[in-house]
């Protein structure tokens, strides 16, 4: 049971008040209570994600080693799923919107409040074997923690961070590295595999999910194992430093 | 337009939201800077191309910084994934001066290079978008300089923004060492930078 009883506008800010009834709640008021929705028509660069402290209490990269030190940076955080209470919730949306519905890949760690924590989930697309030897989208996910490292004690809005990347499976170039996984470089693919995967999420999720941008400056350049051919140089990939803070709720 | 919604449930307030990389050769002395020079593939830049670049100012740290040689100059020219939607779109037009390199350890998928200097149009990173500043920005050599929490430095001068990105390299002298790579002043370290477009910095 719901009705609108007030709509007040003051410049770019207004409120919609709903009178609601739920007999299981607020017995002191016989189940009746108000819900106020405050709206702001403004270009708010903070909004979602305003409480985050990237490179302070939350690292802007994932790491391959449990020390979470800079020399072990692997992937930049380029998406924050704001309001998400679990990695599973994000995985469900990724399967629904983006068709990233597989879950293979190894662990990485993320730093938050002094803890270097294992990933809480991950999603990937099917390997597309039509390109080079194969390509896929992959994202690792970490749930925002409280100061005690417990996701259940997140002291502000719940969130999940992710490291999407678009990568190939191909024979490494020995002079570059030995891994069969390489993120698309920014030369042959000017958006690069980090930006491309982030933007793929935005393209598939928007407008069901709104988002805003923050610039974190996590644009570390990473050498890849794939190269352009013997004596022709290696792939190098980087993100552009922008992070999309995405509302997990449809709206 | 962004809609922000704040939901008040009884006494409890719950906030909710409704709503061309390049291998470089020094063309002046002919010394290849990249031990694995130019790929056949895409656009391969040279320092000569960097010197001829005229879209905005380019800055770099010279041929070496703290013993790290300039290995490559990379060019990224990306209009963004959503060019029809300026609010969503994030174009990326970078010139990257890469100092040193890294080796991918067995069992690792990639490695972080130690030092890059990235120059982009100032409009691509407005200062008020920066989320990771370590304190307020400062004016250094007439430019607006923002120290970042990760140790990097972001600077705005003229029509450009310059990022100095480190992984383990001390950047203490970096801003004072920056100089123009494509003609004009400052052509030696220490000279003043042009003020950031739209504001003075003293």
Contacts between the chains, C-beta under 8 A, distances in Angstrom:
chain1	res1	chain2	res2	distance
A	25	B	10	7.5
A	26	B	10	5.6
A	33	B	9	6.6
A	33	B	10	4.8
A	34	B	8	6.9
A	34	B	10	7.7
A	35	B	7	5.9
A	35	B	8	6.5
A	35	B	9	6.1
A	36	B	6	7.2
A	36	B	7	7.0
A	36	B	8	4.1
A	37	B	5	4.9
A	37	B	6	7.1
A	37	B	7	6.2
A	37	B	18	7.0
A	38	B	4	7.0
A	38	B	5	6.2
A	38	B	6	4.1
A	39	B	3	5.4
A	39	B	4	6.5
A	39	B	5	6.0
A	39	B	18	7.1
A	40	B	2	7.3
A	40	B	3	7.0
A	40	B	4	4.4
A	41	B	1	5.5
A	41	B	3	7.1
A	42	B	1	7.7
A	42	B	2	6.8
A	42	B	4	7.9
A	43	B	1	7.4
A	43	B	2	6.6
A	44	B	2	5.2
A	44	B	4	6.3
A	45	B	128	6.3
A	45	B	129	6.4
A	47	B	2	5.8
A	47	B	4	5.8
A	47	B	17	6.6
A	48	B	17	5.1
A	49	B	131	8.0
A	52	B	131	7.2
A	54	B	131	6.0
A	54	B	132	5.3
A	54	B	149	7.6
A	55	B	132	4.8
A	55	B	148	6.9
A	55	B	149	3.8
A	55	B	150	4.5
A	56	B	132	7.8
A	56	B	149	5.6
A	60	B	132	7.0
A	60	B	150	6.6
A	64	B	108	5.9
A	64	B	109	7.7
A	70	B	112	7.2
A	70	B	150	7.8
A	70	B	167	5.4
A	70	B	168	6.4
A	71	B	112	6.9
A	71	B	167	6.7
A	71	B	168	6.4
A	73	B	112	4.8
A	73	B	167	7.0
A	74	B	108	7.9
A	74	B	109	6.7
A	74	B	110	6.5
A	82	B	17	6.6
A	83	B	16	7.0
A	83	B	17	6.9
A	157	B	15	6.3
A	175	B	36	6.3
A	176	B	104	7.1
A	177	B	103	7.7
A	177	B	104	3.3
A	177	B	108	7.6
A	177	B	109	7.9
A	177	B	110	7.4
A	177	B	111	7.6
A	178	B	104	6.8
A	178	B	106	5.8
A	179	B	104	6.5
A	179	B	108	6.7
A	179	B	109	4.4
A	179	B	110	7.3
A	181	B	109	4.7
A	182	B	109	7.4
A	182	B	110	7.5
A	183	B	110	6.9
A	185	B	21	6.3
A	186	B	21	5.7
A	186	B	74	7.2
A	186	B	76	4.8
A	186	B	78	7.7
A	187	B	20	5.4
A	187	B	21	3.1
A	187	B	22	7.2
A	187	B	39	7.6
A	187	B	41	7.1
A	187	B	42	4.9
A	187	B	43	7.4
A	187	B	74	6.9
A	187	B	76	7.8
A	188	B	41	5.8
A	188	B	42	5.6
A	190	B	20	6.9
A	190	B	76	5.5
A	190	B	77	5.9
A	190	B	78	4.0
A	190	B	92	7.5
A	191	B	78	5.2
A	191	B	81	6.4
A	191	B	92	7.2
A	192	B	76	7.5
A	195	B	78	7.6
A	195	B	81	7.5
A	195	B	90	7.7
A	195	B	92	6.9
A	196	B	81	7.7
A	199	B	81	3.8
A	199	B	82	7.4
A	199	B	90	8.0
A	202	B	81	7.5
A	202	B	82	7.7
A	202	B	88	7.0
A	203	B	81	6.7
A	203	B	82	7.5
A	206	B	88	7.2
A	210	B	2	7.2
A	210	B	3	7.8
A	210	B	17	7.1
A	210	B	19	4.9
A	212	B	2	6.4
A	213	B	90	7.0
A	213	B	129	6.7
A	214	B	129	6.8
A	214	B	131	4.2
A	215	B	125	5.7
A	215	B	129	4.2
A	215	B	130	5.3
A	215	B	131	6.1
A	215	B	132	7.7
A	216	B	131	5.5
A	216	B	132	5.2
A	217	B	130	7.0
A	217	B	132	5.3
A	217	B	148	5.1
A	217	B	150	6.6
A	217	B	152	5.6
A	217	B	154	6.3
A	217	B	163	6.9
A	217	B	165	7.7
A	218	B	132	8.0
A	218	B	150	7.1
A	219	B	118	6.8
A	219	B	163	6.9
A	219	B	165	6.3
A	220	B	112	5.0
A	220	B	113	7.8
A	220	B	165	6.5
A	220	B	167	6.5
A	221	B	74	8.0
A	221	B	96	6.8
A	221	B	98	6.6
A	221	B	112	7.2
A	221	B	113	4.8
A	221	B	116	5.2
A	221	B	165	7.3
A	222	B	110	4.2
A	222	B	111	6.7
A	222	B	112	5.8
A	222	B	113	7.3
A	223	B	101	6.7
A	223	B	102	5.7
A	223	B	104	6.3
A	223	B	110	6.1
A	223	B	111	5.2
A	223	B	112	8.0
A	223	B	113	6.1
A	224	B	104	8.0
A	224	B	109	7.8
A	224	B	110	5.5
A	225	B	104	5.9
A	225	B	109	7.1
A	225	B	110	7.4
A	227	B	36	7.4
A	227	B	39	7.9
A	228	B	39	3.3
A	228	B	40	6.7
A	228	B	41	5.2
A	229	B	39	6.8
A	229	B	40	6.8
A	231	B	36	5.7
A	231	B	37	7.5
A	232	B	36	6.5
A	232	B	37	7.7
A	232	B	38	7.0
A	232	B	39	4.1
A	232	B	40	6.3
A	232	B	41	7.6
A	233	B	23	5.1
A	233	B	34	6.3
A	233	B	36	4.5
A	233	B	37	6.9
A	233	B	38	6.9
A	233	B	39	5.0
A	233	B	72	7.9
A	234	B	36	6.9
A	236	B	21	5.9
A	236	B	72	7.8
A	236	B	74	6.7
A	236	B	98	7.6
A	236	B	113	7.4
A	237	B	110	7.6
A	238	B	96	8.0
A	240	B	90	6.2
A	240	B	92	4.7
A	240	B	94	7.9
A	241	B	125	7.2
A	241	B	163	7.7
A	242	B	90	5.2
A	242	B	129	8.0
A	243	B	131	7.6
A	247	B	17	4.8
A	247	B	19	6.9
A	249	B	16	7.1
A	249	B	17	7.2
A	251	B	3	7.8
A	251	B	17	7.2
A	251	B	18	4.8
A	251	B	19	5.5
